[in-house]
Amino acid sequence: MTSREFNQDLAQAKRAAKIRPVIITDRGRPAHVLLSITEYRRLTERQPSIAELLRDDESADIELPLPEKIDAKDWVRIPDLEA
């Protein structure tokens, strides 16, 4: 949505922002984003750090699937420079 469109029809921009973020452009370049308050709060909500998650007692029950040991020669290919 251009800045002009935004200024001319704020109601439309607000309706669209309820569905997804609205990018407002200035001279064809993204300049601003209009978000619903719900989306803004979701994006700015503090997330626990990995240290906090690992320190949590409930995380002790989490299984971490690790791949089997892989030999490096199976995934690294050395180019033949003489070919």
N, C-alpha and C positions, 0 to 999 in steps of 0.2 A: 504494500500500500504506500502510495507516495505521501509526502507531507501535506500536499494540497488536498488529496482525498481524505486524509485523516482530519484535517481542519474543517472540511466541508461536511463530513459525515461521521462525527464522533460516535454516534449511537451504533452505526454499523461496525466500527472498529471494536467497540466494547462487546458487541454480540459475537464477533469473530474470535476475540480473545478468550471467551468462555470455552471455545472449542479447542483452540491451539494458540500458541504465541503468534502475535502479529508483528512482522518486521516492517518498520516505517523507513522509507528511503528519502534521502536528500540528494537531489541531482543524480538519481540512479544508483546511489551507493547506500547500503544499509547504515542507518544512523541510530535507530532506537528500536526497542522491543516492548510491546505492550503485552502484559501477562495478566491472567486472572490472579486474584489474591491467593487463591488456593495453590496455584502453581508456583507463585513466588515463595510462599511459605515452605512448600515442599523442597524447592531448590536451595533455600537458605537455612533449612533445618540442620542443626549440628549433627554430624554423624560421628559415632564412636570411632576412636583410633584403633588400629590393629592391636596395639598394646592393651587397650581397654577390653577389647574382645577376647584376647588370649587370657587376660587376668580373670575374666568372668567365669564363675563356677560352672555355668551351663555349657560353656564351650569345651569342657573336658570330655563331653560325650560326643563331640563331633569327630567323625571319621574323615581322614584326609586321604583319598585314593591317590597313590603315587604310581607312576608308570614303572614297568619293570626296567631293570638296568639295560641300557642300550649301548652297544659298542659303537664308538665314534666312527669307525669305518663304514658302518651301515648308513650313516646320514651325512657324511662328508665325502664329497667326490673331489679327488685331486685331478685337475685337468692334465691331459697329456700334452705338454708343450712341444714335443717333438713331432707331433702328427701334422 
